[in-house]
Amino acid sequence: MKIRIEKSGCVGNARCNAVAGDLYPLDDVGYIAVEGFDVAPGDEEAARKGARACPERIIFEEE
Ligand code: SF4
């Protein structure tokens, strides 16, 4: 499983980070710092929760 993030659409409300801070790091001004990542075994549920927490719907789960 992979996560893809349409970083340019981030509004910096940090919901993803609040749910799964280790997976969704923020930059110095509070916007998502990564464009995606490979989800390690065991992190799938946290990755999904972070994705669902984004009100902008810019975090996508991919195979
Ligand atoms: S929840 Fe979405 S909009 Fe908010 S910081 Fe995370 S990626 Fe950006």
Residues whose N, C-alpha, C, O or C-beta is under 5 A from the ligand:
A	BS01	SF4	G9 C10 V11 G12 N13 A14 R15 C16 N17 G30 I32 A53 C54 P55 E56
